[in-house]
């Protein structure tokens, strides 16, 4: 019986909307299956994990420290920033603990999104409460751009994408030409799987280091509390733009509709999915735990 037989049946029985699944373990691809054409898909918020690695690379190159205050990189907004914004650090952006508790998308295409970020009301002290915020990830890209002179996409082409053997990646920009970072990265399922393989291998892909093992360790161990979220798969904590899973020692990149790259450390495995599930894409994770993990 195929490793994926039960999962393929579960996909049908539970209307999971999976486009494809890729299972990697112990240095090789165990199995993959496509339920439709193998197109590049919008990874939505799974793009955030790629932005996180951009930050890890930038930190490694000495562009900044995670303790640096975000507003210090944008002095032009100091006079209009909401009081308390000056305390937000890069690490707060990574962990979605900026102090904001709402996000207004209505002015995204009229004003600089950096200006909108700093103008947002500070409800909590930075670092004290989780709030999932696209602008937090967007600002990571703006910091990388401000400190190296090129957009996050251009910065990552030689440092990440070329090392992952991903040619001509497409990533949406905002209206001012800055990489959106919070979404809009288009990759095939197999291309997407390579970030999981690199994370599994502590920042290394095909013997080439992409990001330091120290950053990868912090990425999946420095969790902030997300217990108020509404699904067990989002209640276990948030790291550096990755979610902690209910399966022990497992974490993931996670995008809307079921773009998932899951790193299973206890199994030396990475499982990647592209999908379109508008009901609850966390059910795809539960099917993976039920139908695939026991066979690894």
C-alpha atoms as an extended CHARMM CRD file, in Angstrom:
* protein
*
       296  EXT
         1         1  UNK       CA              0.0000000000        0.0000000000        0.0000000000  PROA      1               0.0000000000
         2         2  UNK       CA              1.2270000000        3.4800000000       -0.8550000000  PROA      2               0.0000000000
         3         3  UNK       CA              2.2330000000        5.8150000000        1.9620000000  PROA      3               0.0000000000
         4         4  UNK       CA             -0.3940000000        8.2530000000        0.6910000000  PROA      4               0.0000000000
         5         5  UNK       CA             -3.2820000000        5.8500000000        0.0140000000  PROA      5               0.0000000000
         6         6  UNK       CA             -5.2050000000        6.6220000000        3.1900000000  PROA      6               0.0000000000
         7         7  UNK       CA             -4.5250000000       10.3420000000        2.8880000000  PROA      7               0.0000000000
         8         8  UNK       CA             -5.7970000000       10.3420000000       -0.6860000000  PROA      8               0.0000000000
         9         9  UNK       CA             -9.0160000000        8.6870000000        0.4700000000  PROA      9               0.0000000000
        10        10  UNK       CA             -9.3040000000       11.1490000000        3.3700000000  PROA      10              0.0000000000
        11        11  UNK       CA             -8.9200000000       14.0100000000        0.9070000000  PROA      11              0.0000000000
        12        12  UNK       CA            -12.0450000000       12.7850000000       -0.8890000000  PROA      12              0.0000000000
        13        13  UNK       CA            -14.0640000000       11.7430000000        2.1500000000  PROA      13              0.0000000000
        14        14  UNK       CA            -13.4130000000       15.0160000000        3.9970000000  PROA      14              0.0000000000
        15        15  UNK       CA            -13.3920000000       17.3550000000        0.9970000000  PROA      15              0.0000000000
        16        16  UNK       CA             -9.9530000000       18.6720000000        1.9860000000  PROA      16              0.0000000000
        17        17  UNK       CA             -9.2960000000       20.4750000000       -1.2930000000  PROA      17              0.0000000000
        18        18  UNK       CA             -5.6590000000       19.3570000000       -1.4880000000  PROA      18              0.0000000000
        19        19  UNK       CA             -3.8680000000       20.0920000000       -4.7740000000  PROA      19              0.0000000000
        20        20  UNK       CA             -0.7520000000       18.0780000000       -3.9770000000  PROA      20              0.0000000000
        21        21  UNK       CA              1.3250000000       16.5590000000       -1.1870000000  PROA      21              0.0000000000
        22        22  UNK       CA              5.0670000000       15.9620000000       -0.8830000000  PROA      22              0.0000000000
        23        23  UNK       CA              6.6810000000       13.7890000000        1.8190000000  PROA      23              0.0000000000
        24        24  UNK       CA             10.4170000000       14.0360000000        2.5050000000  PROA      24              0.0000000000
        25        25  UNK       CA             12.2440000000       11.9870000000        5.1140000000  PROA      25              0.0000000000
        26        26  UNK       CA             15.8330000000       11.1350000000        5.9180000000  PROA      26              0.0000000000
        27        27  UNK       CA             17.3790000000       12.7510000000        2.8740000000  PROA      27              0.0000000000
        28        28  UNK       CA             14.9910000000       11.6540000000        0.1400000000  PROA      28              0.0000000000
        29        29  UNK       CA             11.4620000000       12.1160000000       -1.1640000000  PROA      29              0.0000000000
        30        30  UNK       CA              9.3550000000        9.2010000000        0.0680000000  PROA      30              0.0000000000
        31        31  UNK       CA              6.3720000000       10.0170000000       -2.0920000000  PROA      31              0.0000000000
        32        32  UNK       CA              4.4780000000       12.8620000000       -3.6890000000  PROA      32              0.0000000000
        33        33  UNK       CA              1.1510000000       13.0750000000       -5.4330000000  PROA      33              0.0000000000
        34        34  UNK       CA             -0.5440000000       15.7310000000       -7.5400000000  PROA      34              0.0000000000
        35        35  UNK       CA             -4.3200000000       15.9330000000       -7.6980000000  PROA      35              0.0000000000
        36        36  UNK       CA             -4.1790000000       18.6370000000      -10.3630000000  PROA      36              0.0000000000
        37        37  UNK       CA             -1.5790000000       20.4350000000      -12.4970000000  PROA      37              0.0000000000
        38        38  UNK       CA              1.6480000000       21.3130000000      -10.7030000000  PROA      38              0.0000000000
        39        39  UNK       CA              1.3630000000       25.0780000000      -11.0300000000  PROA      39              0.0000000000
        40        40  UNK       CA              2.9740000000       27.7550000000       -8.9390000000  PROA      40              0.0000000000
        41        41  UNK       CA              0.4650000000       28.7120000000       -6.2520000000  PROA      41              0.0000000000
        42        42  UNK       CA              0.1040000000       31.7680000000       -4.0560000000  PROA      42              0.0000000000
        43        43  UNK       CA              1.5220000000       30.6480000000       -0.7200000000  PROA      43              0.0000000000
        44        44  UNK       CA             -0.4040000000       33.3960000000        1.0660000000  PROA      44              0.0000000000
        45        45  UNK       CA              0.8570000000       33.6400000000        4.6620000000  PROA      45              0.0000000000
        46        46  UNK       CA              3.3400000000       30.7970000000        4.2190000000  PROA      46              0.0000000000
        47        47  UNK       CA              5.3190000000       33.5500000000        2.4580000000  PROA      47              0.0000000000
        48        48  UNK       CA              5.9450000000       34.9320000000        5.9480000000  PROA      48              0.0000000000
        49        49  UNK       CA              8.3520000000       32.1100000000        6.7490000000  PROA      49              0.0000000000
        50        50  UNK       CA             10.5050000000       33.0320000000        3.7540000000  PROA      50              0.0000000000
        51        51  UNK       CA             10.5680000000       36.6250000000        5.0430000000  PROA      51              0.0000000000
        52        52  UNK       CA             11.6720000000       35.2990000000        8.4290000000  PROA      52              0.0000000000
        53        53  UNK       CA             14.6350000000       33.5560000000        6.8390000000  PROA      53              0.0000000000
        54        54  UNK       CA             15.4770000000       36.8470000000        5.1500000000  PROA      54              0.0000000000
        55        55  UNK       CA             15.6910000000       38.3910000000        8.6090000000  PROA      55              0.0000000000
        56        56  UNK       CA             17.8550000000       35.5330000000        9.8330000000  PROA      56              0.0000000000
        57        57  UNK       CA             20.2100000000       35.9940000000        6.8990000000  PROA      57              0.0000000000
        58        58  UNK       CA             20.3290000000       39.7520000000        7.4730000000  PROA      58              0.0000000000
        59        59  UNK       CA             21.0820000000       39.2450000000       11.1460000000  PROA      59              0.0000000000
        60        60  UNK       CA             23.8820000000       36.8660000000       10.1960000000  PROA      60              0.0000000000
        61        61  UNK       CA             25.3540000000       39.4480000000        7.8380000000  PROA      61              0.0000000000
        62        62  UNK       CA             25.3470000000       42.0680000000       10.5800000000  PROA      62              0.0000000000
        63        63  UNK       CA             22.6790000000       44.2920000000        9.0430000000  PROA      63              0.0000000000
        64        64  UNK       CA             20.8080000000       44.5400000000       12.3600000000  PROA      64              0.0000000000
        65        65  UNK       CA             20.0480000000       42.8600000000       15.6810000000  PROA      65              0.0000000000
        66        66  UNK       CA             16.6420000000       41.4930000000       16.6290000000  PROA      66              0.0000000000
        67        67  UNK       CA             16.6680000000       43.8220000000       19.6240000000  PROA      67              0.0000000000
        68        68  UNK       CA             16.9000000000       46.8890000000       17.3660000000  PROA      68              0.0000000000
        69        69  UNK       CA             13.9030000000       49.2210000000       17.5120000000  PROA      69              0.0000000000
        70        70  UNK       CA             11.9360000000       49.3600000000       14.2840000000  PROA      70              0.0000000000
        71        71  UNK       CA             11.2510000000       53.0980000000       14.3700000000  PROA      71              0.0000000000
        72        72  UNK       CA             14.9860000000       53.8170000000       14.4530000000  PROA      72              0.0000000000
        73        73  UNK       CA             15.1650000000       52.6060000000       10.8420000000  PROA      73              0.0000000000
        74        74  UNK       CA             12.3940000000       55.0390000000        9.8250000000  PROA      74              0.0000000000
        75        75  UNK       CA             13.0710000000       58.3890000000       11.5030000000  PROA      75              0.0000000000
        76        76  UNK       CA             10.8310000000       60.1030000000        8.9550000000  PROA      76              0.0000000000
        77        77  UNK       CA              7.8090000000       58.6810000000       10.8250000000  PROA      77              0.0000000000
        78        78  UNK       CA              8.9370000000       59.4650000000       14.3430000000  PROA      78              0.0000000000
        79        79  UNK       CA              6.7530000000       62.5870000000       14.6320000000  PROA      79              0.0000000000
        80        80  UNK       CA              3.5830000000       60.8220000000       13.4650000000  PROA      80              0.0000000000
        81        81  UNK       CA              4.0740000000       57.4680000000       15.2010000000  PROA      81              0.0000000000
        82        82  UNK       CA              1.5760000000       56.4500000000       17.8770000000  PROA      82              0.0000000000
        83        83  UNK       CA              3.0630000000       56.7950000000       21.3850000000  PROA      83              0.0000000000
        84        84  UNK       CA              4.7310000000       53.5370000000       22.3620000000  PROA      84              0.0000000000
        85        85  UNK       CA              5.6550000000       52.5990000000       18.8020000000  PROA      85              0.0000000000
        86        86  UNK       CA              9.2620000000       53.4810000000       19.5480000000  PROA      86              0.0000000000
        87        87  UNK       CA              9.5110000000       50.3660000000       21.7420000000  PROA      87              0.0000000000
        88        88  UNK       CA              8.6770000000       47.8620000000       18.9880000000  PROA      88              0.0000000000
        89        89  UNK       CA             11.6860000000       45.7080000000       18.0650000000  PROA      89              0.0000000000
        90        90  UNK       CA             12.4250000000       43.4360000000       15.1220000000  PROA      90              0.0000000000
        91        91  UNK       CA             11.7780000000       40.4340000000       17.3600000000  PROA      91              0.0000000000
        92        92  UNK       CA              8.3210000000       41.8000000000       18.1580000000  PROA      92              0.0000000000
        93        93  UNK       CA              7.6120000000       41.9070000000       14.4330000000  PROA      93              0.0000000000
        94        94  UNK       CA              8.7680000000       38.3110000000       14.0220000000  PROA      94              0.0000000000
        95        95  UNK       CA              6.6020000000       37.0690000000       16.8780000000  PROA      95              0.0000000000
        96        96  UNK       CA              3.5580000000       39.2450000000       16.1160000000  PROA      96              0.0000000000
        97        97  UNK       CA              3.6930000000       40.9810000000       19.4920000000  PROA      97              0.0000000000
        98        98  UNK       CA              3.8320000000       44.6110000000       18.3350000000  PROA      98              0.0000000000
        99        99  UNK       CA              1.2190000000       45.8820000000       20.7860000000  PROA      99              0.0000000000
       100       100  UNK       CA             -1.3670000000       46.4070000000       18.0540000000  PROA      100             0.0000000000
       101       101  UNK       CA             -4.7160000000       44.6540000000       18.3800000000  PROA      101             0.0000000000
       102       102  UNK       CA             -6.3530000000       45.5420000000       15.0630000000  PROA      102             0.0000000000
       103       103  UNK       CA             -5.3510000000       46.0300000000       11.4490000000  PROA      103             0.0000000000
       104       104  UNK       CA             -7.0500000000       48.3550000000        8.9700000000  PROA      104             0.0000000000
       105       105  UNK       CA             -6.5410000000       47.3390000000        5.3400000000  PROA      105             0.0000000000
       106       106  UNK       CA             -8.6830000000       50.1440000000        3.8970000000  PROA      106             0.0000000000
       107       107  UNK       CA             -5.7680000000       52.5330000000        3.2870000000  PROA      107             0.0000000000
       108       108  UNK       CA             -3.2090000000       49.9920000000        2.0750000000  PROA      108             0.0000000000
       109       109  UNK       CA             -3.2040000000       51.3430000000       -1.4630000000  PROA      109             0.0000000000
       110       110  UNK       CA             -3.3370000000       55.0350000000       -0.5830000000  PROA      110             0.0000000000
       111       111  UNK       CA             -0.5250000000       55.5050000000        1.9450000000  PROA      111             0.0000000000
       112       112  UNK       CA              2.8780000000       54.1050000000        2.7110000000  PROA      112             0.0000000000
       113       113  UNK       CA              2.2540000000       50.9380000000        4.7080000000  PROA      113             0.0000000000
       114       114  UNK       CA              5.1860000000       51.7660000000        6.9910000000  PROA      114             0.0000000000
       115       115  UNK       CA              3.4120000000       54.9910000000        7.9180000000  PROA      115             0.0000000000
       116       116  UNK       CA              0.2190000000       53.0240000000        8.6000000000  PROA      116             0.0000000000
       117       117  UNK       CA              2.1120000000       50.5760000000       10.7820000000  PROA      117             0.0000000000
       118       118  UNK       CA              3.5560000000       53.2610000000       13.0280000000  PROA      118             0.0000000000
       119       119  UNK       CA              0.2670000000       55.1690000000       13.1800000000  PROA      119             0.0000000000
       120       120  UNK       CA             -1.6690000000       52.1300000000       14.4480000000  PROA      120             0.0000000000
       121       121  UNK       CA             -3.0120000000       52.4140000000       17.9930000000  PROA      121             0.0000000000
       122       122  UNK       CA             -0.8670000000       50.7900000000       20.6690000000  PROA      122             0.0000000000
       123       123  UNK       CA             -3.2230000000       48.7810000000       22.8960000000  PROA      123             0.0000000000
       124       124  UNK       CA             -0.6540000000       46.5890000000       24.6270000000  PROA      124             0.0000000000
       125       125  UNK       CA              2.9930000000       46.9860000000       25.5220000000  PROA      125             0.0000000000
       126       126  UNK       CA              5.1940000000       45.4340000000       22.8280000000  PROA      126             0.0000000000
       127       127  UNK       CA              6.0910000000       41.8450000000       23.5950000000  PROA      127             0.0000000000
       128       128  UNK       CA              3.1300000000       41.1990000000       25.8960000000  PROA      128             0.0000000000
       129       129  UNK       CA              0.3350000000       39.9790000000       23.6010000000  PROA      129             0.0000000000
       130       130  UNK       CA              0.0470000000       38.1180000000       20.2950000000  PROA      130             0.0000000000
       131       131  UNK       CA             -1.8200000000       39.7040000000       17.4040000000  PROA      131             0.0000000000
       132       132  UNK       CA             -1.5150000000       38.2590000000       13.9070000000  PROA      132             0.0000000000
       133       133  UNK       CA             -0.6940000000       41.2440000000       11.7020000000  PROA      133             0.0000000000
       134       134  UNK       CA              0.3130000000       41.3080000000        8.0420000000  PROA      134             0.0000000000
       135       135  UNK       CA              1.9860000000       44.6970000000        8.4520000000  PROA      135             0.0000000000
       136       136  UNK       CA              4.3730000000       43.2330000000       11.0120000000  PROA      136             0.0000000000
       137       137  UNK       CA              5.7830000000       40.9020000000        8.3550000000  PROA      137             0.0000000000
       138       138  UNK       CA              5.7270000000       43.6560000000        5.7570000000  PROA      138             0.0000000000
       139       139  UNK       CA              7.9130000000       45.7760000000        8.0340000000  PROA      139             0.0000000000
       140       140  UNK       CA             10.4870000000       42.9820000000        8.2100000000  PROA      140             0.0000000000
       141       141  UNK       CA             10.9210000000       43.3980000000        4.4760000000  PROA      141             0.0000000000
       142       142  UNK       CA             11.1800000000       47.1530000000        4.7720000000  PROA      142             0.0000000000
       143       143  UNK       CA             13.9470000000       46.8070000000        7.3810000000  PROA      143             0.0000000000
       144       144  UNK       CA             15.9070000000       44.3960000000        5.2000000000  PROA      144             0.0000000000
       145       145  UNK       CA             15.4670000000       46.8140000000        2.2960000000  PROA      145             0.0000000000
       146       146  UNK       CA             16.4280000000       49.8630000000        4.3550000000  PROA      146             0.0000000000
       147       147  UNK       CA             19.6320000000       48.1910000000        5.5840000000  PROA      147             0.0000000000
       148       148  UNK       CA             20.8700000000       46.5850000000        2.3530000000  PROA      148             0.0000000000
       149       149  UNK       CA             19.4590000000       48.7950000000       -0.3950000000  PROA      149             0.0000000000
       150       150  UNK       CA             17.3910000000       46.2230000000       -2.2890000000  PROA      150             0.0000000000
       151       151  UNK       CA             13.9420000000       44.7290000000       -1.7930000000  PROA      151             0.0000000000
       152       152  UNK       CA             13.4800000000       41.5360000000        0.1910000000  PROA      152             0.0000000000
       153       153  UNK       CA             12.9510000000       39.6020000000       -3.0460000000  PROA      153             0.0000000000
       154       154  UNK       CA             16.1240000000       40.9190000000       -4.6610000000  PROA      154             0.0000000000
       155       155  UNK       CA             18.0530000000       40.4180000000       -1.4300000000  PROA      155             0.0000000000
       156       156  UNK       CA             16.9300000000       36.8020000000       -1.1950000000  PROA      156             0.0000000000
       157       157  UNK       CA             17.4880000000       35.7810000000       -4.8090000000  PROA      157             0.0000000000
       158       158  UNK       CA             21.2000000000       34.9500000000       -4.3730000000  PROA      158             0.0000000000
       159       159  UNK       CA             21.0200000000       34.1830000000       -0.6600000000  PROA      159             0.0000000000
       160       160  UNK       CA             17.9390000000       31.9480000000       -0.4850000000  PROA      160             0.0000000000
       161       161  UNK       CA             16.1820000000       31.2360000000       -3.7520000000  PROA      161             0.0000000000
       162       162  UNK       CA             19.2770000000       30.3850000000       -5.8050000000  PROA      162             0.0000000000
       163       163  UNK       CA             20.5460000000       28.1320000000       -3.0180000000  PROA      163             0.0000000000
       164       164  UNK       CA             17.1490000000       26.4080000000       -2.9880000000  PROA      164             0.0000000000
       165       165  UNK       CA             17.4050000000       26.0960000000       -6.8010000000  PROA      165             0.0000000000
       166       166  UNK       CA             14.2620000000       28.1900000000       -7.2940000000  PROA      166             0.0000000000
       167       167  UNK       CA             14.4830000000       30.1700000000      -10.5270000000  PROA      167             0.0000000000
       168       168  UNK       CA             12.7120000000       33.4850000000      -11.0960000000  PROA      168             0.0000000000
       169       169  UNK       CA             10.4690000000       33.4940000000       -8.0110000000  PROA      169             0.0000000000
       170       170  UNK       CA              7.4700000000       35.8110000000       -8.1980000000  PROA      170             0.0000000000
       171       171  UNK       CA              6.5540000000       37.8240000000       -5.0950000000  PROA      171             0.0000000000
       172       172  UNK       CA              3.9920000000       40.6160000000       -5.0000000000  PROA      172             0.0000000000
       173       173  UNK       CA              5.0490000000       44.1990000000       -4.2790000000  PROA      173             0.0000000000
       174       174  UNK       CA              3.0630000000       46.9130000000       -2.5590000000  PROA      174             0.0000000000
       175       175  UNK       CA              2.1010000000       49.9450000000       -4.6270000000  PROA      175             0.0000000000
       176       176  UNK       CA              5.4560000000       51.5820000000       -3.8330000000  PROA      176             0.0000000000
       177       177  UNK       CA              7.5350000000       48.6410000000       -5.0440000000  PROA      177             0.0000000000
       178       178  UNK       CA              8.4180000000       47.0440000000       -1.7110000000  PROA      178             0.0000000000
       179       179  UNK       CA              8.1080000000       43.2520000000       -1.3900000000  PROA      179             0.0000000000
       180       180  UNK       CA              4.8220000000       42.5120000000        0.3620000000  PROA      180             0.0000000000
       181       181  UNK       CA              6.4230000000       39.7050000000        2.4700000000  PROA      181             0.0000000000
       182       182  UNK       CA              3.1820000000       38.8030000000        4.2760000000  PROA      182             0.0000000000
       183       183  UNK       CA              1.8360000000       36.9420000000        1.2300000000  PROA      183             0.0000000000
       184       184  UNK       CA              1.9540000000       36.7960000000       -2.5330000000  PROA      184             0.0000000000
       185       185  UNK       CA              4.9380000000       34.4920000000       -3.0680000000  PROA      185             0.0000000000
       186       186  UNK       CA              4.2050000000       31.9850000000       -5.8540000000  PROA      186             0.0000000000
       187       187  UNK       CA              5.9450000000       28.5930000000       -5.8490000000  PROA      187             0.0000000000
       188       188  UNK       CA              5.2040000000       25.0330000000       -6.9060000000  PROA      188             0.0000000000
       189       189  UNK       CA              4.6350000000       22.4930000000       -4.1740000000  PROA      189             0.0000000000
       190       190  UNK       CA              8.0620000000       20.9580000000       -4.7110000000  PROA      190             0.0000000000
       191       191  UNK       CA              9.7580000000       24.3730000000       -4.6330000000  PROA      191             0.0000000000
       192       192  UNK       CA              7.8420000000       25.1690000000       -1.4530000000  PROA      192             0.0000000000
       193       193  UNK       CA              9.0210000000       21.9050000000        0.1230000000  PROA      193             0.0000000000
       194       194  UNK       CA             12.6530000000       23.0180000000       -0.0450000000  PROA      194             0.0000000000
       195       195  UNK       CA             12.2610000000       25.5590000000        2.7530000000  PROA      195             0.0000000000
       196       196  UNK       CA             10.9930000000       22.7820000000        4.9930000000  PROA      196             0.0000000000
       197       197  UNK       CA             13.9450000000       20.5980000000        4.0500000000  PROA      197             0.0000000000
       198       198  UNK       CA             16.3440000000       23.4470000000        4.8080000000  PROA      198             0.0000000000
       199       199  UNK       CA             14.7130000000       24.1040000000        8.1850000000  PROA      199             0.0000000000
       200       200  UNK       CA             14.7730000000       20.3960000000        8.9960000000  PROA      200             0.0000000000
       201       201  UNK       CA             18.5020000000       20.4100000000        8.2340000000  PROA      201             0.0000000000
       202       202  UNK       CA             19.1400000000       23.3980000000       10.5230000000  PROA      202             0.0000000000
       203       203  UNK       CA             19.4410000000       25.9580000000        7.7440000000  PROA      203             0.0000000000
       204       204  UNK       CA             21.3070000000       23.8490000000        5.1760000000  PROA      204             0.0000000000
       205       205  UNK       CA             20.1090000000       22.7250000000        1.7360000000  PROA      205             0.0000000000
       206       206  UNK       CA             22.2690000000       20.3830000000       -0.3580000000  PROA      206             0.0000000000
       207       207  UNK       CA             25.3110000000       21.1260000000        1.8070000000  PROA      207             0.0000000000
       208       208  UNK       CA             24.9570000000       24.9020000000        1.4010000000  PROA      208             0.0000000000
       209       209  UNK       CA             24.1320000000       26.9810000000        4.4570000000  PROA      209             0.0000000000
       210       210  UNK       CA             21.2800000000       29.3930000000        3.8900000000  PROA      210             0.0000000000
       211       211  UNK       CA             20.7520000000       30.6780000000        7.4190000000  PROA      211             0.0000000000
       212       212  UNK       CA             22.5150000000       29.9270000000       10.6880000000  PROA      212             0.0000000000
       213       213  UNK       CA             21.4720000000       26.9390000000       12.7690000000  PROA      213             0.0000000000
       214       214  UNK       CA             21.2440000000       29.3330000000       15.7130000000  PROA      214             0.0000000000
       215       215  UNK       CA             18.5350000000       31.3430000000       13.9660000000  PROA      215             0.0000000000
       216       216  UNK       CA             16.6410000000       28.1840000000       12.9700000000  PROA      216             0.0000000000
       217       217  UNK       CA             16.7410000000       27.0020000000       16.5870000000  PROA      217             0.0000000000
       218       218  UNK       CA             15.3030000000       30.2850000000       17.8570000000  PROA      218             0.0000000000
       219       219  UNK       CA             12.7330000000       30.3250000000       15.0580000000  PROA      219             0.0000000000
       220       220  UNK       CA             11.0410000000       27.1930000000       16.3840000000  PROA      220             0.0000000000
       221       221  UNK       CA             11.7270000000       27.3800000000       20.1170000000  PROA      221             0.0000000000
       222       222  UNK       CA             10.9860000000       30.9780000000       21.1340000000  PROA      222             0.0000000000
       223       223  UNK       CA              7.2030000000       30.6900000000       21.2190000000  PROA      223             0.0000000000
       224       224  UNK       CA              4.7250000000       33.3500000000       22.2580000000  PROA      224             0.0000000000
       225       225  UNK       CA              1.3560000000       32.4710000000       23.7450000000  PROA      225             0.0000000000
       226       226  UNK       CA             -1.4890000000       32.0440000000       21.2210000000  PROA      226             0.0000000000
       227       227  UNK       CA             -3.9300000000       30.2060000000       23.4850000000  PROA      227             0.0000000000
       228       228  UNK       CA             -6.7820000000       32.5800000000       22.6270000000  PROA      228             0.0000000000
       229       229  UNK       CA             -6.8820000000       31.3780000000       19.0060000000  PROA      229             0.0000000000
       230       230  UNK       CA             -9.8320000000       29.2370000000       17.9570000000  PROA      230             0.0000000000
       231       231  UNK       CA             -8.2270000000       25.9820000000       16.7530000000  PROA      231             0.0000000000
       232       232  UNK       CA             -5.8870000000       23.5820000000       18.5830000000  PROA      232             0.0000000000
       233       233  UNK       CA             -3.4100000000       23.9000000000       15.7040000000  PROA      233             0.0000000000
       234       234  UNK       CA             -3.1090000000       27.6450000000       16.2940000000  PROA      234             0.0000000000
       235       235  UNK       CA             -3.1620000000       27.5710000000       20.1100000000  PROA      235             0.0000000000
       236       236  UNK       CA              0.2790000000       26.0580000000       20.6600000000  PROA      236             0.0000000000
       237       237  UNK       CA              2.3710000000       29.1590000000       20.0940000000  PROA      237             0.0000000000
       238       238  UNK       CA              3.9230000000       31.3380000000       17.4040000000  PROA      238             0.0000000000
       239       239  UNK       CA              7.6440000000       31.5870000000       16.7370000000  PROA      239             0.0000000000
       240       240  UNK       CA              9.5400000000       33.5610000000       14.1280000000  PROA      240             0.0000000000
       241       241  UNK       CA              6.7750000000       33.4970000000       11.5020000000  PROA      241             0.0000000000
       242       242  UNK       CA              5.9870000000       29.8080000000       12.0860000000  PROA      242             0.0000000000
       243       243  UNK       CA              3.2400000000       28.0420000000       14.0350000000  PROA      243             0.0000000000
       244       244  UNK       CA              3.7350000000       25.3640000000       16.6690000000  PROA      244             0.0000000000
       245       245  UNK       CA              1.7390000000       22.1910000000       15.9350000000  PROA      245             0.0000000000
       246       246  UNK       CA             -0.1380000000       19.8320000000       18.2350000000  PROA      246             0.0000000000
       247       247  UNK       CA              2.2150000000       17.0330000000       17.1890000000  PROA      247             0.0000000000
       248       248  UNK       CA              5.2500000000       17.2970000000       19.5060000000  PROA      248             0.0000000000
       249       249  UNK       CA              8.4040000000       18.9130000000       18.1230000000  PROA      249             0.0000000000
       250       250  UNK       CA              6.6090000000       19.9020000000       14.9390000000  PROA      250             0.0000000000
       251       251  UNK       CA              6.0900000000       23.3450000000       13.4280000000  PROA      251             0.0000000000
       252       252  UNK       CA              4.9620000000       24.8010000000       10.1290000000  PROA      252             0.0000000000
       253       253  UNK       CA              4.7430000000       27.5410000000        7.5760000000  PROA      253             0.0000000000
       254       254  UNK       CA              1.0100000000       28.0980000000        7.1130000000  PROA      254             0.0000000000
       255       255  UNK       CA             -0.8670000000       29.9470000000        4.3900000000  PROA      255             0.0000000000
       256       256  UNK       CA             -4.5500000000       30.5590000000        3.7490000000  PROA      256             0.0000000000
       257       257  UNK       CA             -6.5490000000       27.7370000000        2.1610000000  PROA      257             0.0000000000
       258       258  UNK       CA             -3.9390000000       25.1460000000        3.1550000000  PROA      258             0.0000000000
       259       259  UNK       CA             -0.4780000000       26.0700000000        1.9140000000  PROA      259             0.0000000000
       260       260  UNK       CA              1.4730000000       24.0750000000        4.4890000000  PROA      260             0.0000000000
       261       261  UNK       CA              5.1070000000       23.1250000000        4.9580000000  PROA      261             0.0000000000
       262       262  UNK       CA              5.3940000000       21.0450000000        8.1200000000  PROA      262             0.0000000000
       263       263  UNK       CA              8.7340000000       20.2420000000        9.7810000000  PROA      263             0.0000000000
       264       264  UNK       CA              8.4930000000       17.0480000000       11.8700000000  PROA      264             0.0000000000
       265       265  UNK       CA             11.7060000000       16.9910000000       13.8780000000  PROA      265             0.0000000000
       266       266  UNK       CA             11.0720000000       13.6960000000       15.6890000000  PROA      266             0.0000000000
       267       267  UNK       CA             10.5850000000       11.9660000000       12.3310000000  PROA      267             0.0000000000
       268       268  UNK       CA             13.3760000000       13.7350000000       10.4140000000  PROA      268             0.0000000000
       269       269  UNK       CA             10.6790000000       14.6180000000        7.9080000000  PROA      269             0.0000000000
       270       270  UNK       CA              9.0300000000       17.5150000000        6.1200000000  PROA      270             0.0000000000
       271       271  UNK       CA              5.5500000000       17.3090000000        4.6110000000  PROA      271             0.0000000000
       272       272  UNK       CA              4.3740000000       19.9530000000        2.1570000000  PROA      272             0.0000000000
       273       273  UNK       CA              0.8620000000       20.6120000000        0.8530000000  PROA      273             0.0000000000
       274       274  UNK       CA             -0.7600000000       23.0510000000       -1.5400000000  PROA      274             0.0000000000
       275       275  UNK       CA             -4.5240000000       23.2740000000       -1.4140000000  PROA      275             0.0000000000
       276       276  UNK       CA             -7.6850000000       25.3250000000       -1.6330000000  PROA      276             0.0000000000
       277       277  UNK       CA             -9.7730000000       24.6150000000        1.4390000000  PROA      277             0.0000000000
       278       278  UNK       CA            -12.1200000000       27.4610000000        2.3780000000  PROA      278             0.0000000000
       279       279  UNK       CA            -13.7650000000       25.6750000000        5.3350000000  PROA      279             0.0000000000
       280       280  UNK       CA            -10.9280000000       24.8000000000        7.7430000000  PROA      280             0.0000000000
       281       281  UNK       CA             -7.5570000000       24.0150000000        6.2700000000  PROA      281             0.0000000000
       282       282  UNK       CA             -6.3020000000       22.8350000000        9.6700000000  PROA      282             0.0000000000
       283       283  UNK       CA             -8.2560000000       19.6520000000        8.8980000000  PROA      283             0.0000000000
       284       284  UNK       CA             -5.4860000000       18.8900000000        6.3980000000  PROA      284             0.0000000000
       285       285  UNK       CA             -3.0160000000       18.8300000000        9.2830000000  PROA      285             0.0000000000
       286       286  UNK       CA             -5.2540000000       16.4820000000       11.2450000000  PROA      286             0.0000000000
       287       287  UNK       CA             -5.4030000000       14.1650000000        8.2260000000  PROA      287             0.0000000000
       288       288  UNK       CA             -1.5910000000       14.2100000000        8.0330000000  PROA      288             0.0000000000
       289       289  UNK       CA             -1.3030000000       13.2730000000       11.7280000000  PROA      289             0.0000000000
       290       290  UNK       CA             -3.8840000000       10.5090000000       11.2810000000  PROA      290             0.0000000000
       291       291  UNK       CA             -3.0730000000        9.0670000000        7.8690000000  PROA      291             0.0000000000
       292       292  UNK       CA              0.6310000000        9.6750000000        7.2400000000  PROA      292             0.0000000000
       293       293  UNK       CA              2.6340000000       10.2190000000       10.4230000000  PROA      293             0.0000000000
       294       294  UNK       CA              1.9920000000        6.6870000000       11.8560000000  PROA      294             0.0000000000
       295       295  UNK       CA              3.6310000000        5.2600000000        8.7050000000  PROA      295             0.0000000000
       296       296  UNK       CA              6.8140000000        7.3270000000        8.8800000000  PROA      296             0.0000000000
